[in-house]
Amino acid sequence: MRTSRLRRAAAVGLCLALPAAVTACTHAEDWSAQPGTSASAQAQGYDVSGIQPQADIIAMLPEGALSDGVLDIGASTDYAPAEFLDSNGEAIGYEVDLDHAIAAVLGVTAEVHTAEFDSIIASIGSRYDIGVSAFTVTSERTASMDMISISNVGSRFYVAAGNPEGVDPSDHFNLCGLSIGVQTGTFQEEVLTKDSAACTTAGREAIKIRSYSSNSEATTALIGHTIDAVYSDSTVAGYAVELTGSQVDTVGEIEDALPQGIVLSKDDPQFTAAVLAAVQYLMGEGIWADILATWGVQDAALSTAVLNPVVEE
């Protein structure tokens, strides 16, 4: 998985896995420039207006909690399709839709605050009620914070529709000699570099790694048949399928997946229990799965919200 963008404990606040000084944060128009992009899919998101407040879950909140009628969420809005900015600078994405859905269940409204990634956790319980920013669940994080698992994200390959080159990533030795696009500075780039070295050590042709400053550029190259496949985060791969009008297909299984989750303070277990119940309600009603499907990343769905799940790292 991508060390930076899958939000491990050592991650820094980046924009599309590049240093902030090099590139601006992700906006919807960065993707909409691609051939065949479905602008409506990215702009509309999921309509949460039909979600009704749940009195039993609201009753779980501690006295005085959310008394201002707002659920304040900290997010680094630079990671499409989880949370990023539309052309008006408003936060959108599948986790932003979840933010609004949780708030609806709790009978309040959600306000997403754009923040540097590394600053979010330290501000939970003071400036923010929760942090929702593609945080990978790690033992280091759950030692000091509570985390509620919501999705499962790893790495995945995607190819031109119909897989004309017959790319089979079930064994990475099958990639020897192929041209594979990645985003510069990502975990996937590191993996393919090692895979390419293994190819040459085995006497095979090296993988032709093509690094791009953004996944949208790699996708454009794939549609133009400049490269044979793209290797990215699994959610990014699913989003590419959605936004290109199915001009690309995912291929193979999701690799190296870990859960991502909502971060909360350990100082208020009653509030955490209410948020956990709200998330589980959204999962049980199929709303969370529908939100993810709206963004083309339904494979990331979890059906059970777990508090501080134990993970292998």
Residue frames relative to the residue before (quaternion, step in Angstrom):
aa qw qx qy qz dx dy dz
M 1.0000 0.0000 0.0000 0.0000 0.00 0.00 0.00
R 0.6025 -0.5805 0.4097 0.3636 3.48 -1.20 0.48
T 0.4234 -0.7433 0.4527 0.2516 3.57 -0.43 1.20
S 0.7211 0.4327 -0.2626 0.4730 3.58 0.86 -0.88
R 0.7976 0.3611 -0.1949 0.4420 3.56 0.56 -1.14
L 0.6304 0.4682 -0.3789 0.4897 3.61 1.14 -0.11
R 0.5001 -0.7528 0.3695 0.2162 3.50 1.27 0.63
R 0.1768 0.7763 -0.5796 0.1738 3.54 0.76 1.00
A 0.7341 -0.4598 0.2662 0.4229 3.53 -1.26 0.32
A 0.7173 0.4389 -0.2555 0.4770 3.58 1.07 -0.65
A 0.4138 0.7388 -0.4552 0.2753 3.56 1.27 0.01
V 0.2589 -0.7395 0.5988 0.1661 3.51 -1.25 0.54
G 0.5945 -0.5831 0.4067 0.3757 3.56 -1.21 0.39
L 0.0746 0.8203 -0.5541 0.1204 3.53 -0.21 1.31
C 0.3250 -0.6933 0.5962 0.2411 3.53 -1.33 0.20
L 0.8276 -0.1386 0.0343 0.5429 3.56 -0.43 1.28
A 0.6797 -0.5466 0.2592 0.4149 3.53 1.01 1.01
L 0.6087 0.5043 -0.3742 0.4849 3.58 1.21 0.37
P 0.6012 -0.5546 0.4070 0.4066 3.60 -1.09 0.53
A 0.5922 -0.6168 0.3874 0.3445 3.55 -1.02 0.84
A 0.6336 0.5451 -0.3409 0.4304 3.58 1.09 -0.56
V 0.6737 0.5180 -0.2907 0.4396 3.56 1.21 -0.44
T 0.8308 0.0582 0.0261 0.5529 3.56 0.92 -0.88
A 0.4931 -0.6300 0.5030 0.3270 3.54 -1.21 0.45
C 0.6266 -0.5417 0.3978 0.3946 3.54 -1.28 0.30
T 0.6571 -0.5499 0.3627 0.3665 3.51 -1.30 0.45
H 0.0489 -0.7558 0.6526 0.0210 3.53 -1.02 0.90
A 0.6583 -0.5298 0.3559 0.3992 3.55 -1.18 0.52
E 0.6571 0.5375 -0.3296 0.4132 3.58 0.96 -0.79
D 0.5157 0.6259 -0.4256 0.4014 3.60 1.23 -0.31
W 0.7109 0.4069 -0.2431 0.5196 3.56 1.12 -0.69
S 0.6645 0.5524 -0.3309 0.3791 3.58 0.91 -0.83
A 0.5502 0.6088 -0.4034 0.4048 3.58 1.23 -0.15
Q 0.5594 0.6291 -0.3937 0.3692 3.59 1.20 -0.29
P 0.5780 -0.5742 0.4385 0.3793 3.57 -1.13 0.58
G 0.8404 0.2126 -0.1503 0.4754 3.56 -0.98 0.84
T 0.3761 0.7529 -0.4791 0.2494 3.57 1.22 0.12
S 0.3144 -0.7227 0.5837 0.1952 3.56 -1.04 0.79
A 0.2588 -0.8034 0.5179 0.1395 3.57 -0.10 1.27
S 0.6395 0.5463 -0.3454 0.4163 3.58 0.99 -0.74
A 0.6216 0.5578 -0.3502 0.4240 3.57 1.01 -0.76
Q 0.7296 0.4294 -0.2554 0.4670 3.56 0.89 -0.87
A 0.6952 0.5022 -0.2892 0.4253 3.60 1.03 -0.68
Q 0.7222 0.4764 -0.2623 0.4274 3.57 0.95 -0.82
G 0.1585 -0.7946 0.5666 0.1498 3.57 0.86 -0.87
Y 0.6658 -0.4790 0.3810 0.4268 3.56 -1.19 -0.57
D 0.3817 -0.7267 0.5305 0.2115 3.57 -0.90 0.96
V 0.1567 -0.8265 0.5380 0.0550 3.59 -0.39 1.24
S 0.4082 0.7605 -0.4460 0.2368 3.59 1.27 -0.06
G 0.6718 0.5085 -0.3037 0.4449 3.59 1.15 -0.48
I 0.5355 0.6251 -0.4107 0.3922 3.60 1.24 -0.11
Q 0.2480 -0.7998 0.5363 0.1054 3.55 -0.70 1.12
P 0.5569 -0.5806 0.4646 0.3700 3.61 -1.12 0.62
Q 0.2599 -0.7650 0.5744 0.1314 3.56 -1.04 0.83
A 0.3868 -0.7794 0.4451 0.2116 3.55 -0.25 1.32
D 0.6592 0.5206 -0.3245 0.4348 3.59 0.94 -0.81
I 0.6691 0.4703 -0.2992 0.4915 3.57 1.06 -0.70
I 0.6135 0.5390 -0.3471 0.4612 3.59 1.00 -0.76
A 0.6411 0.5427 -0.3178 0.4399 3.60 1.05 -0.81
M 0.6023 0.5729 -0.3522 0.4301 3.59 1.23 -0.37
L 0.5466 0.6351 -0.3971 0.3745 3.58 1.19 -0.46
P 0.5157 -0.6195 0.4792 0.3473 3.59 -1.05 0.64
E 0.6319 -0.5454 0.3891 0.3897 3.56 -1.16 0.59
G 0.8118 0.2432 -0.2051 0.4896 3.56 -0.86 1.01
A 0.5028 0.6582 -0.4313 0.3577 3.59 1.23 -0.22
L 0.8452 0.0680 -0.0962 0.5213 3.58 -1.00 0.91
S 0.2188 0.8217 -0.4996 0.1651 3.58 1.12 0.65
D 0.6376 0.5116 -0.3324 0.4705 3.59 1.21 -0.36
G 0.5168 -0.6797 0.3905 0.3440 3.56 1.30 0.02
V 0.6748 0.4643 -0.2773 0.5022 3.58 1.29 0.25
L 0.2280 -0.7134 0.6462 0.1464 3.53 -1.09 0.84
D 0.1791 -0.8101 0.5540 0.0689 3.58 -0.43 1.23
I 0.0821 -0.8154 0.5727 -0.0212 3.54 -0.71 1.18
G 0.2576 -0.7452 0.5938 0.1606 3.56 -0.96 0.87
A 0.1047 0.7985 -0.5818 0.1138 3.59 -0.86 0.99
S 0.3196 -0.6924 0.6101 0.2148 3.53 -1.17 0.67
T 0.1820 -0.8606 0.4712 0.0650 3.55 0.05 1.35
D 0.4760 0.6641 -0.4286 0.3857 3.53 0.71 1.16
Y 0.6556 0.5248 -0.2736 0.4690 3.57 1.23 0.32
A 0.0974 -0.8088 0.5797 0.0159 3.57 0.18 1.29
P 0.6352 -0.2124 -0.7369 -0.0915 1.53 -1.97 1.54
A 0.3873 0.7453 -0.4769 0.2591 3.62 1.17 0.29
E 0.7491 -0.2037 0.1515 0.6119 3.54 0.86 -1.02
F 0.2219 0.7469 -0.5989 0.1851 3.54 -0.76 1.10
L 0.5592 -0.6428 0.4299 0.2988 3.57 -1.28 0.10
D 0.3703 -0.7035 0.5532 0.2490 3.55 -1.03 0.78
S 0.7505 -0.4157 0.2626 0.4417 3.58 -1.27 0.02
N 0.6766 0.4567 -0.2870 0.5013 3.58 1.27 -0.29
G 0.5568 -0.6300 0.3784 0.3871 3.56 1.29 0.10
E 0.4948 0.6453 -0.4334 0.3885 3.58 1.27 0.33
A 0.4992 -0.6596 0.4743 0.3014 3.56 -1.03 0.78
I 0.0492 0.7636 -0.6415 0.0542 3.56 -0.99 0.95
G 0.4110 0.7002 -0.5254 0.2546 3.57 -1.30 0.14
Y 0.6682 -0.5324 0.3283 0.4028 3.56 -1.22 0.34
E 0.6630 0.4682 -0.3311 0.4812 3.61 1.01 -0.58
V 0.5947 0.5372 -0.3658 0.4732 3.60 1.14 -0.50
D 0.6172 0.5197 -0.3372 0.4850 3.58 1.03 -0.74
L 0.6360 0.5179 -0.3265 0.4698 3.59 1.01 -0.79
D 0.6008 0.5641 -0.3554 0.4411 3.59 0.98 -0.80
H 0.7040 0.4608 -0.2620 0.4727 3.56 0.84 -1.01
A 0.6308 0.5314 -0.3322 0.4575 3.58 1.09 -0.68
I 0.6376 0.5122 -0.3248 0.4750 3.60 0.96 -0.83
A 0.6493 0.5197 -0.3131 0.4585 3.56 0.93 -0.92
A 0.6406 0.5296 -0.3269 0.4497 3.59 0.98 -0.82
V 0.6371 0.5205 -0.3220 0.4685 3.59 0.96 -0.83
L 0.7232 0.4317 -0.2283 0.4883 3.58 1.04 -0.85
G 0.5112 -0.6959 0.3890 0.3212 3.57 1.28 0.10
V 0.6292 0.4839 -0.3471 0.4995 3.57 1.16 0.57
T 0.4719 -0.6209 0.5152 0.3554 3.57 -1.28 -0.21
A 0.3917 -0.7123 0.5339 0.2325 3.56 -1.24 0.47
E 0.0707 -0.7600 0.6436 0.0574 3.53 -1.14 0.70
V 0.1974 -0.7913 0.5736 0.0768 3.55 -0.59 1.22
H 0.1604 -0.7959 0.5818 0.0488 3.55 -0.70 1.16
T 0.3465 -0.7302 0.5501 0.2099 3.58 -0.71 1.07
A 0.0726 0.8007 -0.5846 0.1089 3.56 -0.82 1.05
E 0.5792 -0.5204 0.4739 0.4113 3.55 -1.28 0.28
F 0.5837 -0.6347 0.3720 0.3437 3.55 -0.83 0.99
D 0.7088 0.4852 -0.2758 0.4315 3.57 0.79 -1.00
S 0.6641 0.5241 -0.3127 0.4319 3.60 1.16 -0.38
I 0.5356 0.6908 -0.3949 0.2828 3.58 1.16 -0.50
I 0.6952 0.4979 -0.3070 0.4178 3.59 0.66 -1.08
A 0.6588 0.5220 -0.3150 0.4408 3.58 0.94 -0.83
S 0.7189 0.4490 -0.2407 0.4729 3.60 1.18 -0.50
I 0.4866 0.6548 -0.4410 0.3740 3.60 1.27 0.02
G 0.7449 0.3226 -0.2793 0.5130 3.54 -0.82 1.06
S 0.7263 0.3035 -0.2161 0.5776 3.55 1.29 -0.23
R 0.8056 0.2054 -0.1072 0.5453 3.57 0.32 -1.22
Y 0.7921 0.2067 -0.0918 0.5669 3.59 0.99 -0.85
D 0.4708 -0.6448 0.5230 0.2986 3.55 -1.20 0.60
I 0.7885 -0.0133 0.0477 0.6131 3.56 1.04 -0.87
G 0.2822 -0.7107 0.6054 0.2210 3.54 -1.34 0.21
V 0.0383 0.7762 -0.6266 0.0582 3.57 -0.82 1.04
S 0.3374 0.7453 -0.4909 0.2997 3.54 -0.08 1.31
A 0.6586 -0.5319 0.3012 0.4388 3.57 0.83 1.08
F 0.2176 0.7886 -0.5390 0.2007 3.56 0.94 0.91
T 0.3197 -0.7234 0.5804 0.1940 3.57 -0.75 1.04
V 0.4365 -0.6820 0.5202 0.2716 3.57 -0.97 0.87
T 0.0685 0.7763 -0.6220 0.0757 3.56 -0.81 1.06
S 0.6086 -0.5615 0.4110 0.3813 3.56 -1.20 0.50
E 0.6023 0.5618 -0.3562 0.4413 3.57 1.09 -0.65
R 0.6829 0.4785 -0.2903 0.4694 3.57 0.93 -0.86
T 0.7110 0.4565 -0.2802 0.4557 3.59 0.82 -0.92
A 0.5311 0.6076 -0.4175 0.4177 3.61 1.22 -0.15
S 0.7969 0.2787 -0.1351 0.5186 3.59 1.07 -0.69
M 0.7691 0.2306 -0.1233 0.5832 3.59 1.23 -0.46
D 0.4361 -0.6286 0.5526 0.3306 3.55 -1.31 0.24
M 0.0631 -0.7883 0.6113 0.0307 3.56 -1.12 0.72
I 0.1910 -0.7590 0.6158 0.0909 3.55 -1.04 0.92
S 0.3575 -0.7562 0.5056 0.2113 3.59 -0.55 1.13
I 0.0731 -0.8172 0.5716 0.0082 3.56 -0.96 0.92
S 0.8176 0.0625 0.0058 0.5723 3.61 1.06 -0.63
N 0.2907 -0.7269 0.5968 0.1758 3.52 -1.34 0.28
V 0.0169 0.8326 -0.5471 0.0853 3.58 -0.45 1.21
G 0.0381 0.7901 -0.6105 0.0412 3.54 -0.98 0.88
S 0.6265 -0.4894 0.4128 0.4445 3.57 -1.03 -0.83
R 0.0225 0.8072 -0.5892 0.0285 3.57 -1.15 0.61
F 0.3948 -0.6850 0.5618 0.2434 3.54 -1.25 0.55
Y 0.0040 -0.7600 0.6464 0.0676 3.52 -1.26 0.50
V 0.2211 -0.7880 0.5739 0.0302 3.50 -1.18 0.85
A 0.6548 -0.4529 0.3971 0.4565 3.56 -1.29 0.08
A 0.6518 -0.5477 0.3516 0.3894 3.57 -1.08 0.77
G 0.7976 0.2562 -0.2175 0.5009 3.53 -0.89 0.98
N 0.3032 -0.7909 0.4821 0.2237 3.58 1.33 -0.10
P 0.0126 -0.8631 0.5048 0.0036 3.60 0.71 1.07
E 0.6980 0.4504 -0.2829 0.4796 3.60 1.10 -0.50
G 0.4287 -0.7358 0.4398 0.2854 3.58 1.28 0.02
V 0.1795 0.8144 -0.5307 0.1515 3.58 1.03 0.76
D 0.0283 -0.7878 0.6145 -0.0310 3.58 -0.84 1.07
P 0.0952 -0.8492 0.5181 0.0369 3.60 -0.07 1.25
S 0.3368 0.7636 -0.4982 0.2352 3.61 1.22 0.21
D 0.7341 0.1081 -0.0976 0.6632 3.56 1.28 -0.48
H 0.4122 -0.7503 0.4509 0.2527 3.60 -0.54 1.09
F 0.5061 0.6083 -0.4402 0.4244 3.61 1.23 -0.11
N 0.5819 0.5829 -0.3739 0.4265 3.59 1.20 -0.41
L 0.6308 0.5538 -0.3214 0.4383 3.57 1.27 -0.32
C 0.4317 0.7052 -0.4668 0.3138 3.59 1.21 -0.20
G 0.8120 0.2412 -0.2048 0.4905 3.56 -0.87 1.02
L 0.6165 0.5481 -0.3551 0.4399 3.60 1.22 -0.22
S 0.4062 -0.6689 0.5601 0.2719 3.56 -1.31 0.38
I 0.0233 -0.8160 0.5748 -0.0573 3.56 -0.52 1.23
G 0.2763 -0.7683 0.5595 0.1425 3.55 -0.86 1.00
V 0.0025 0.7695 -0.6384 0.0150 3.54 -1.12 0.77
Q 0.4806 -0.6140 0.5192 0.3499 3.53 -1.31 0.16
T 0.5585 -0.6343 0.4264 0.3226 3.54 -0.94 0.94
G 0.8389 0.2356 -0.1801 0.4564 3.54 -1.06 0.85
T 0.5520 0.6343 -0.3872 0.3782 3.58 1.24 0.18
F 0.6628 -0.4765 0.4040 0.4128 3.50 -1.38 0.24
Q 0.6354 0.5460 -0.3357 0.4306 3.58 1.00 -0.81
E 0.6146 0.5345 -0.3439 0.4673 3.58 1.07 -0.68
E 0.6430 0.5192 -0.3151 0.4665 3.58 1.01 -0.83
V 0.6517 0.5244 -0.3151 0.4483 3.57 0.93 -0.92
L 0.6994 0.4693 -0.2824 0.4592 3.58 0.83 -0.97
T 0.5872 0.5580 -0.3753 0.4505 3.59 1.09 -0.57
K 0.6686 0.4737 -0.2918 0.4934 3.58 0.98 -0.83
D 0.6365 0.5271 -0.3277 0.4579 3.58 1.01 -0.81
S 0.6449 0.5286 -0.3213 0.4488 3.58 0.98 -0.83
A 0.6372 0.5182 -0.3190 0.4730 3.57 1.03 -0.82
A 0.6356 0.5212 -0.3251 0.4677 3.57 1.05 -0.75
C 0.6034 0.5598 -0.3493 0.4477 3.57 1.09 -0.72
T 0.7130 0.4530 -0.2670 0.4638 3.57 0.77 -1.04
T 0.6085 0.5477 -0.3513 0.4543 3.59 1.07 -0.69
A 0.7038 0.4435 -0.2491 0.4959 3.55 1.10 -0.74
G 0.5641 -0.6317 0.3706 0.3813 3.58 1.29 0.15
R 0.5472 0.5982 -0.4082 0.4197 3.56 1.22 0.40
E 0.6378 -0.5184 0.3991 0.4065 3.55 -1.30 0.19
A 0.5283 -0.6469 0.4518 0.3135 3.56 -0.99 0.84
I 0.5098 -0.5831 0.5194 0.3610 3.55 -1.27 0.39
K 0.3284 -0.7265 0.5681 0.2041 3.57 -0.93 0.88
I 0.1192 -0.8251 0.5516 0.0279 3.56 -0.02 1.33
R 0.0920 -0.7865 0.6104 0.0184 3.57 -0.74 1.09
S 0.1411 -0.8242 0.5470 0.0399 3.58 -0.38 1.25
Y 0.1066 -0.7966 0.5950 0.0100 3.55 -0.93 1.03
S 0.5712 -0.6179 0.4196 0.3403 3.55 -1.16 0.57
S 0.7903 0.0870 -0.0675 0.6027 3.61 1.20 -0.36
N 0.5885 -0.5763 0.4305 0.3692 3.55 -1.22 0.46
S 0.5902 0.5711 -0.3801 0.4255 3.60 1.10 -0.55
E 0.6333 0.5157 -0.3309 0.4727 3.60 1.06 -0.71
A 0.6438 0.5111 -0.3227 0.4692 3.57 0.99 -0.80
T 0.6470 0.5218 -0.3194 0.4550 3.57 1.01 -0.80
T 0.6275 0.5286 -0.3305 0.4665 3.57 1.01 -0.78
A 0.6463 0.5102 -0.3123 0.4738 3.59 1.01 -0.83
L 0.6398 0.5264 -0.3228 0.4576 3.57 1.05 -0.76
I 0.6592 0.5004 -0.3056 0.4709 3.58 0.91 -0.90
G 0.7002 0.4493 -0.2559 0.4923 3.57 1.12 -0.69
H 0.4431 -0.7320 0.4169 0.3066 3.58 1.36 0.17
T 0.3313 0.7255 -0.5208 0.3044 3.56 1.10 0.77
I 0.7700 0.1535 -0.0865 0.6132 3.56 1.18 -0.63
D 0.5533 -0.6501 0.4269 0.2983 3.56 -1.29 0.40
A 0.7974 -0.0397 0.0693 0.5981 3.59 1.12 -0.63
V 0.2526 -0.7112 0.6246 0.2006 3.53 -1.39 0.17
Y 0.1822 -0.7589 0.6185 0.0912 3.56 -1.11 0.80
S 0.1451 0.8047 -0.5491 0.1729 3.58 -0.55 1.19
D 0.6842 -0.3649 0.3762 0.5071 3.54 -1.29 -0.26
S 0.5853 -0.6191 0.3899 0.3495 3.58 -1.01 0.78
T 0.6484 0.5080 -0.3288 0.4620 3.61 1.03 -0.68
V 0.6243 0.5262 -0.3328 0.4718 3.57 1.07 -0.72
A 0.6307 0.5320 -0.3287 0.4596 3.58 1.03 -0.79
G 0.6719 0.4924 -0.2967 0.4670 3.58 0.90 -0.88
Y 0.6358 0.5307 -0.3136 0.4644 3.55 1.08 -0.78
A 0.6192 0.5448 -0.3409 0.4512 3.58 1.04 -0.73
V 0.6218 0.5280 -0.3370 0.4700 3.59 1.02 -0.78
E 0.6694 0.5161 -0.2948 0.4457 3.57 0.91 -0.96
L 0.7670 0.4246 -0.2145 0.4307 3.55 0.76 -1.04
T 0.6913 0.4537 -0.2943 0.4792 3.59 1.15 -0.35
G 0.4910 -0.6666 0.4387 0.3495 3.56 1.23 0.20
S 0.6377 -0.5671 0.2968 0.4286 3.56 1.09 0.86
Q 0.3183 0.7249 -0.5387 0.2882 3.57 1.01 0.80
V 0.7340 0.2457 -0.1993 0.6010 3.56 1.31 -0.11
D 0.2149 -0.7576 0.6052 0.1164 3.57 -1.28 0.51
T 0.4166 -0.6376 0.5642 0.3186 3.57 -1.14 0.52
V 0.0946 -0.7871 0.6087 0.0305 3.54 -1.17 0.61
G 0.7729 0.2791 -0.2319 0.5206 3.56 -1.01 0.78
E 0.6054 -0.5688 0.4281 0.3559 3.54 -1.36 -0.03
I 0.5696 -0.5362 0.4788 0.3985 3.54 -1.32 0.23
E 0.2168 -0.8046 0.5478 0.0743 3.56 -0.81 1.05
D 0.8730 0.1129 -0.0659 0.4698 3.55 -1.25 0.63
A 0.2258 0.8202 -0.5008 0.1596 3.58 0.96 0.79
L 0.0391 -0.7563 0.6528 0.0170 3.53 -1.24 0.72
P 0.5333 -0.6281 0.4431 0.3532 3.60 -1.09 0.53
Q 0.1972 -0.7216 0.6475 0.1455 3.51 -1.29 0.56
G 0.0208 -0.8532 0.5200 -0.0354 3.55 -1.05 0.60
I 0.6064 -0.5222 0.4714 0.3707 3.47 -1.47 0.04
V 0.2435 -0.7729 0.5713 0.1302 3.57 -0.98 0.86
L 0.0015 0.7912 -0.6096 0.0497 3.55 -0.95 0.99
S 0.5773 -0.5774 0.4468 0.3657 3.54 -1.27 0.35
K 0.4534 -0.6702 0.5159 0.2814 3.57 -1.12 0.69
D 0.5611 0.6503 -0.3694 0.3548 3.59 1.24 -0.27
D 0.7784 0.2689 -0.1458 0.5482 3.59 1.20 -0.29
P 0.0944 -0.8491 0.5175 0.0480 3.61 0.45 1.19
Q 0.6003 0.5598 -0.3716 0.4337 3.62 1.11 -0.53
F 0.6464 0.4934 -0.3151 0.4893 3.57 1.00 -0.80
T 0.6320 0.5346 -0.3274 0.4557 3.59 0.98 -0.85
A 0.6478 0.5253 -0.3206 0.4490 3.59 0.96 -0.84
A 0.6470 0.5137 -0.3204 0.4635 3.59 1.03 -0.74
V 0.6529 0.4937 -0.3138 0.4812 3.59 0.97 -0.83
L 0.6181 0.5382 -0.3360 0.4641 3.59 1.01 -0.81
A 0.6687 0.4915 -0.3026 0.4687 3.59 0.90 -0.87
A 0.6353 0.5245 -0.3322 0.4593 3.60 1.03 -0.75
V 0.6570 0.4973 -0.3115 0.4732 3.59 0.94 -0.86
Q 0.6664 0.4952 -0.3133 0.4610 3.59 0.91 -0.86
Y 0.5923 0.5504 -0.3605 0.4650 3.59 1.09 -0.64
L 0.6773 0.4910 -0.2919 0.4636 3.59 0.87 -0.94
M 0.6350 0.5038 -0.3259 0.4866 3.58 1.08 -0.67
G 0.6890 0.5040 -0.2851 0.4359 3.58 0.85 -0.98
E 0.6938 0.4588 -0.2659 0.4873 3.56 1.12 -0.67
G 0.5062 -0.6675 0.4071 0.3640 3.58 1.29 -0.10
I 0.4394 0.7197 -0.4472 0.2984 3.58 1.27 0.04
W 0.6470 0.5145 -0.3275 0.4576 3.57 0.95 -0.82
A 0.6403 0.5091 -0.3267 0.4734 3.60 0.95 -0.80
D 0.6537 0.5086 -0.3162 0.4626 3.59 1.00 -0.79
I 0.6096 0.5422 -0.3497 0.4606 3.59 1.04 -0.74
L 0.6809 0.4836 -0.2915 0.4663 3.57 0.84 -0.96
A 0.6433 0.5231 -0.3254 0.4547 3.59 0.99 -0.81
T 0.5872 0.5811 -0.3637 0.4303 3.59 1.08 -0.68
W 0.7484 0.3698 -0.1927 0.5157 3.56 1.09 -0.76
G 0.5459 -0.6600 0.3774 0.3520 3.59 1.27 0.21
V 0.6397 0.5321 -0.3224 0.4513 3.60 1.20 0.35
Q 0.1463 0.8480 -0.4966 0.1133 3.55 1.10 0.75
D 0.5801 0.5995 -0.3762 0.4031 3.60 1.15 -0.50
A 0.6281 0.5530 -0.3380 0.4306 3.61 1.20 -0.34
A 0.4848 0.7220 -0.4120 0.2720 3.60 1.23 -0.30
L 0.1530 -0.7124 0.6746 0.1182 3.50 -1.22 0.72
S 0.3476 -0.7565 0.5197 0.1917 3.58 -1.06 0.71
T 0.7470 0.2771 -0.1811 0.5765 3.57 1.28 -0.22
A 0.2905 -0.7394 0.5843 0.1658 3.55 -0.88 1.00
V 0.0917 -0.8108 0.5781 0.0021 3.56 -0.63 1.15
L 0.3470 -0.7201 0.5629 0.2105 3.55 -0.97 0.87
N 0.8590 -0.0790 -0.0070 0.5058 3.53 -0.77 1.18
P 0.0309 0.8279 -0.5587 0.0394 3.61 0.63 1.04
V 0.4425 -0.6651 0.5304 0.2837 3.55 -1.10 0.67
V 0.0615 -0.8137 0.5780 -0.0040 3.58 -0.76 1.03
E 0.3928 -0.6667 0.5762 0.2631 3.53 -1.29 0.49
E 0.1069 -0.8194 0.5626 0.0264 3.59 -0.68 1.08
